[in-house]
Amino acid sequence: MVQGAVNWNTGQTQEWLQAYVDDWVAFYRKQTSDGEVASYIPILAEADQDDLGIAIIGKNGLTVRSGDTDIPFTLQSISKVISFIVACMERGVSYMLQRVDVEPTGEAFNSIMHLEMKPVKKPFNPFNNAGAITVTSALPGKTSDQRLEPVFKLLEKMLGYRPELNVDVYKSEQDSSTRNRAIGYYLLEMDFLESDLDVTLETYIKQCSIEVTIDDLAQIGIILANDGMDLKTGAEIIPRQVARISKVLMLTCGMYDASGKFATYVGIPAKSGVSGGILAAVPPRVRDEAMPFTDGCGIGVYGPALGDKGNSIAGIRLLRHIAKQWDLSIF
């Protein structure tokens, strides 16, 4: 049964926190039946909708994992955070913000209606599909592999290993990419793209098909939470300005057209993907009372059963519960 009000104290241990998180995951796993796995990408429909897992990594090395922690999945739209960071590092922040705006749309992630209905000079933000494809078109290189190389290099710096492309997911997405191709043609017509459409879409679909675990997402999250710094070495992996802009965009645009509600009720910078993953970055907070992870943490969630906005339905409810119990909201 989910715990009610919790009286945290300075005697907390990892085992003590683990018991709470295990309890919460078990409770919210029962609510995966309220959602459905993504089916518009055929291979994603093969996921087990009852899966739910979470990993939390703190600044002081404290780590808590619970549920289905060893299931690999693809980044999907979470990759938009990485490609935006890479584009800013390669092309410059000012240049990229001339190519994409930083405004929420209130529309579905794969909509182009807002581009057609309003006299815009650039996509609204880098986290909807139109903006993400525009960002991908700005990555350096002639081929998709050349364009993805800095993406893989950044991931390798953050994770300590080079993740792999899930070829089966890539092929499945490539075969069902009609909507993204339509968006791409519109962007091409509006002169938003900087490179060949086929290469851009191939790169975009490949970046979405990079395979990770919830541990990986939590590791990326803790680096972002600490403004791009590697906590083990003190080295700057992501420039502070880029990390901070990315967190703001995650908070305002990271959960598709449910971003406003997520910011209101959870209050953590986060980015979701239709594979069921959620990347969250909790910055350090100042609190008078004792709370876990006041020095910040990274959180990775996996729950492939999605709600009507394309986000992990049990994953969001789990994050909301933890944010409330541990006072993780940045507001």
C-alpha positions, 0 to 999 in steps of 0.5 A: 500500500502506498505510504501516506505522509512520511516523516523523513529524518536524518537517520535515513538509509538506502534500505529505508528509502528502498522500502518506500520506493518498492512499495510505490512502484508495486502500487502504481504498477497496478495502474498500467492497465489505464494506458496502452503501449504505442502502436503506430510504430509496430515494434513498440507494440510488442512491449509488455504494458505491465512493466514499470521501473525507476532508477534514482541517482543522487549527487552523493552517490546514493542510488535507488532502483525498483521494479523492472530495472533491466529492460532496454528501450529506445530513447524516442523523443528523449533523444531530442534533448541530446540532439538539441544539446549537441546542436548547441555545442556544435553550432552555438546557442544563439544560432540554434535559437534562431532556428527553433523557438522556445515556446510551448505549443499546446498541440500534439508532438507530431502536429504541424497545425500550429505551424500552418495556422500561425505566421511563424518563422521557425518551429515553436520548440526543439521538443516537438517533432517539427522542431526536433527534425529542424534541430537534427538538420543542423547537425554537422556531417553529410551522412546520418552516421556522421551526424550521429557521431557527436550524439554518440560521443556525448552519450558516451561521455555521460554514460561511460559506454557507447550505447547502440542503435536498435536496428529493429526499432529503426527499421520499424520506424523507418517503415512507418514514418509517413507522418514525420516525412509529411512534417519534413516536407512542410519544413523543407517547403518553409526553408526550415531545414539545413540539409537533405530531407532524406538524410535528416529524417534518417538521422532523426529516426536513428537518434530515436532508436538509440537503446538505453536503460533507466540507469542511463536516463538517471545518469543523464539526469544527474549531470543535467541537474548539476548544470552539465558537470560530471560529479565524479571528475568535476569536468564540464560535459555540457556547457552550463548555459546549454544545460540550463536552457535544456532544463527550462525546455524540459520543464515547459515543453518536455511532456508533449501537450501535457507539459503544463500539467506536469510542471504544475503537479510534479514540477521537475524538468523532464522529457518523455518518449513513446517507448515509455521512458522518462528522463528527469533532472532534479536540481539541488533544493534548499529545505529546512526539513530533512528530505532525500536528495536535497542535493539533486538527483537524476531519475529514469523511469520506464513504463510503456503503457501510455496515456492519451498524451503519449506519456507513461501513465504509471510513470507520471503518477509514480513521479508525481507521488515521489515529487510530493513525498520528497518535495522535489518540485523546483517551485 
